[in-house]
Amino acid sequence: MFGTIAQDSNYFTATYTQEYAQRSVVAGAEELQESKHEEATQKTSTLSGQQETRPDGRKKDSLELSREAQEIRELQVRDQEVRTHEAAHASAGGAYAGSPSYTFEKGPDGQSYAVGGEVSINVSPISGDPAATMQKAQQVRAAALAPAEPSGQDMKVAQRAQSMAAKARSELAQQQAESREPVAAGLFDGPVEKSDRSEQGRAENNSSTPVSATSENGAAGPPAQLSFYA
């Protein structure tokens, strides 16, 4: 009885061991196949221009090539974001904005990608013409907020433009009030005095004629400049 049980037990143990070994072989083969498939997939993820050998001539493994391909994709995305951001500033800024300038980083594929950029913007008021200054401030503010995601520097430029517009609005209101004073005084003066007041009013109005674009900055120095950063 015991002998039979022992023999049966050994038989089943041997059979189980054999089956387990077979399963291990099958599992190992499947794992190897998956590893080869993954390696093949990684190899196909290399991008155009990506070098498969190091400068010393040694071949890069699939993991290194895959990491480089991911870095290249990220640089490509960043490059597009930076160029779109700065182009929005330049377009909205018009004559007051400069051309975009970029900071570049070289990728594993040897290509240069823009990772930063800036656009200069003229934020100086237009001398003697608060109305024109207000219009300019509005355009500068629009240029600062033109990108889909304005940076911290962009927001500072927008605030600067808003302050410039507020100051110009106050100056314009003061000019308008001063131009009405001679007319009001003429209502209580004689005909001759009224004529004199009218001449004085015209002289004051002529003094606030907008200056030309070439003299916009005055003689005090170069115009104030700010830059947008991506």
C-alpha positions as CSV (number, residue, x, y, z in Angstrom):
1,M,0.0,0.0,0.0
2,F,2.6,2.4,1.0
3,G,4.9,1.3,-1.8
4,T,2.1,1.8,-4.3
5,I,1.5,5.3,-3.0
6,A,5.2,6.1,-3.1
7,Q,5.5,4.8,-6.6
8,D,2.5,6.7,-7.8
9,S,3.7,9.8,-6.0
10,N,7.1,9.6,-7.7
11,Y,5.4,9.1,-11.0
12,F,3.3,12.1,-10.6
13,T,6.2,14.1,-9.3
14,A,8.3,13.2,-12.3
15,T,5.5,13.9,-14.7
16,Y,4.8,17.3,-13.1
17,T,8.5,18.2,-13.2
18,Q,8.7,17.3,-16.8
19,E,5.6,19.4,-17.7
20,Y,7.0,22.3,-15.7
21,A,10.2,22.2,-17.5
22,Q,8.4,22.2,-20.8
23,R,6.3,25.2,-19.8
24,S,9.5,27.0,-18.7
25,V,11.0,26.4,-22.1
26,V,7.9,27.6,-23.9
27,A,7.7,30.7,-21.6
28,G,11.4,31.4,-22.2
29,A,10.9,31.2,-25.9
30,E,7.9,33.6,-25.8
31,E,9.9,36.0,-23.6
32,L,12.8,35.9,-26.1
33,Q,10.4,36.5,-29.0
34,E,8.8,39.5,-27.2
35,S,12.3,40.9,-26.5
36,K,13.3,40.6,-30.1
37,H,10.0,42.2,-31.2
38,E,10.5,45.1,-28.7
39,E,14.1,45.6,-30.0
40,A,12.9,45.6,-33.6
41,T,10.2,48.2,-32.7
42,Q,12.8,50.4,-31.0
43,K,15.1,50.2,-34.0
44,T,12.3,51.3,-36.3
45,S,11.7,54.4,-34.0
46,T,14.9,56.1,-35.2
47,L,14.4,59.3,-37.1
48,S,15.9,60.7,-40.3
49,G,19.3,62.1,-39.7
50,Q,19.9,60.1,-36.5
51,Q,23.3,58.4,-36.4
52,E,23.4,54.8,-35.4
53,T,27.1,54.9,-34.5
54,R,29.0,56.9,-31.9
55,P,31.8,59.3,-32.9
56,D,34.3,56.5,-31.8
57,G,32.7,54.2,-34.3
58,R,30.9,52.0,-31.8
59,K,27.3,51.1,-32.6
60,K,24.6,52.5,-30.4
61,D,22.2,50.0,-28.9
62,S,18.4,50.2,-29.4
63,L,17.7,51.8,-26.0
64,E,20.1,54.7,-26.8
65,L,18.7,55.2,-30.2
66,S,15.2,55.2,-28.7
67,R,16.1,57.9,-26.1
68,E,17.7,60.0,-28.8
69,A,14.6,59.7,-31.0
70,Q,12.4,60.9,-28.1
71,E,14.7,63.9,-27.5
72,I,14.5,64.8,-31.1
73,R,10.7,64.7,-31.1
74,E,10.7,67.0,-28.0
75,L,13.0,69.4,-29.6
76,Q,10.9,69.5,-32.7
77,V,7.8,70.3,-30.6
78,R,9.6,73.0,-28.7
79,D,11.0,74.6,-31.9
80,Q,7.5,74.9,-33.3
81,E,6.1,76.3,-30.1
82,V,8.8,79.0,-29.9
83,R,8.5,80.1,-33.5
84,T,4.7,80.3,-33.4
85,H,4.9,82.3,-30.1
86,E,7.4,84.9,-31.5
87,A,5.7,85.1,-34.9
88,A,2.4,86.1,-33.1
89,H,4.3,88.9,-31.3
90,A,5.9,90.2,-34.4
91,S,2.7,90.1,-36.5
92,A,0.5,91.9,-33.9
93,G,3.2,94.4,-33.1
94,G,3.5,95.7,-36.7
95,A,5.9,98.6,-37.1
96,Y,6.6,98.8,-33.4
97,A,7.9,95.2,-33.2
98,G,11.3,93.9,-34.3
99,S,12.1,90.6,-36.0
100,P,12.2,87.5,-33.9
101,S,15.6,86.3,-32.6
102,Y,16.1,82.7,-31.3
103,T,18.3,80.7,-29.0
104,F,19.2,77.3,-30.6
105,E,20.1,73.9,-29.2
106,K,21.7,71.1,-31.3
107,G,19.9,67.8,-31.3
108,P,21.3,64.3,-31.5
109,D,20.5,64.4,-35.3
110,G,22.8,67.3,-35.8
111,Q,20.0,69.8,-36.4
112,S,19.6,73.1,-34.6
113,Y,16.3,73.6,-32.8
114,A,14.9,76.9,-31.4
115,V,14.4,76.5,-27.6
116,G,14.0,80.2,-26.8
117,G,13.2,83.5,-28.5
118,E,12.4,87.1,-28.2
119,V,10.9,90.0,-30.1
120,S,11.7,93.7,-29.2
121,I,8.9,96.2,-29.0
122,N,9.0,100.0,-28.9
123,V,7.0,101.2,-25.9
124,S,8.0,104.9,-26.0
125,P,5.1,107.4,-26.1
126,I,4.6,109.6,-29.2
127,S,5.7,113.0,-28.2
128,G,3.0,115.7,-28.2
129,D,0.2,113.4,-29.4
130,P,-1.6,111.5,-26.6
131,A,-4.3,110.2,-28.9
132,A,-1.7,108.5,-31.1
133,T,0.1,107.3,-28.0
134,M,-3.1,105.6,-26.8
135,Q,-3.5,103.8,-30.2
136,K,0.1,102.7,-30.0
137,A,-0.3,101.4,-26.4
138,Q,-3.3,99.4,-27.5
139,Q,-1.3,97.8,-30.3
140,V,1.6,97.0,-28.0
141,R,-0.7,95.4,-25.5
142,A,-2.3,93.3,-28.2
143,A,1.1,92.2,-29.4
144,A,2.1,91.2,-25.8
145,L,-1.0,89.1,-25.5
146,A,-1.1,87.7,-29.0
147,P,0.4,84.2,-28.3
148,A,-1.9,81.5,-27.0
149,E,0.1,81.3,-23.8
150,P,1.7,84.6,-22.9
151,S,4.8,84.4,-20.8
152,G,5.5,86.3,-17.6
153,Q,7.6,88.8,-19.6
154,D,4.7,89.2,-22.0
155,M,2.3,90.1,-19.2
156,K,4.8,92.7,-17.9
157,V,4.9,94.4,-21.4
158,A,1.1,94.3,-21.5
159,Q,0.9,96.1,-18.1
160,R,3.5,98.7,-19.3
161,A,1.3,99.4,-22.3
162,Q,-1.8,99.7,-20.2
163,S,0.0,102.3,-17.9
164,M,1.1,104.2,-21.0
165,A,-2.4,104.3,-22.3
166,A,-3.8,105.6,-19.0
167,K,-1.2,108.4,-18.9
168,A,-2.0,109.4,-22.5
169,R,-5.7,109.4,-21.8
170,S,-5.2,111.8,-18.9
171,E,-3.0,114.1,-21.1
172,L,-5.6,114.0,-23.9
173,A,-8.4,115.0,-21.4
174,Q,-6.2,117.9,-20.2
175,Q,-5.6,119.1,-23.7
176,Q,-9.3,119.0,-24.6
177,A,-10.1,120.9,-21.4
178,E,-7.5,123.6,-22.2
179,S,-8.8,124.0,-25.8
180,R,-12.3,124.7,-24.5
181,E,-11.2,127.4,-22.0
182,P,-10.6,130.2,-24.6
183,V,-14.0,129.6,-26.2
184,A,-15.8,129.8,-22.8
185,A,-13.9,133.0,-21.9
186,G,-14.9,134.5,-25.2
187,L,-18.6,134.3,-24.3
188,F,-18.1,137.1,-21.7
189,D,-15.8,139.3,-23.7
190,G,-16.5,141.9,-26.4
191,P,-16.4,141.1,-30.1
192,V,-12.7,142.1,-30.4
193,E,-11.7,140.0,-27.4
194,K,-13.5,137.0,-28.8
195,S,-11.6,137.3,-32.0
196,D,-8.3,137.4,-30.1
197,R,-9.3,134.4,-28.0
198,S,-10.2,132.4,-31.2
199,E,-6.8,133.2,-32.6
200,Q,-5.2,132.0,-29.4
201,G,-7.2,128.8,-29.4
202,R,-6.1,128.0,-33.0
203,A,-2.5,128.6,-32.0
204,E,-2.8,126.2,-29.1
205,N,-4.5,123.6,-31.3
206,N,-1.7,123.9,-33.8
207,S,0.9,123.2,-31.1
208,S,-0.5,119.7,-30.5
209,T,-0.3,118.6,-34.1
210,P,1.1,115.0,-34.3
211,V,4.8,114.9,-35.0
212,S,6.1,112.9,-37.9
213,A,7.3,109.4,-37.5
214,T,10.9,110.5,-37.9
215,S,10.7,112.8,-34.9
216,E,8.5,110.5,-32.8
217,N,11.3,109.7,-30.3
218,G,12.3,113.3,-29.8
219,A,15.9,114.3,-28.9
220,A,16.0,112.7,-25.5
221,G,17.5,109.5,-26.8
222,P,16.6,106.1,-28.3
223,P,13.0,104.8,-27.8
224,A,12.2,102.7,-24.8
225,Q,12.4,99.0,-25.8
226,L,11.0,95.9,-24.2
227,S,11.3,92.3,-25.3
228,F,8.9,89.4,-25.4
229,Y,10.3,86.0,-24.4
230,A,9.0,82.6,-25.2
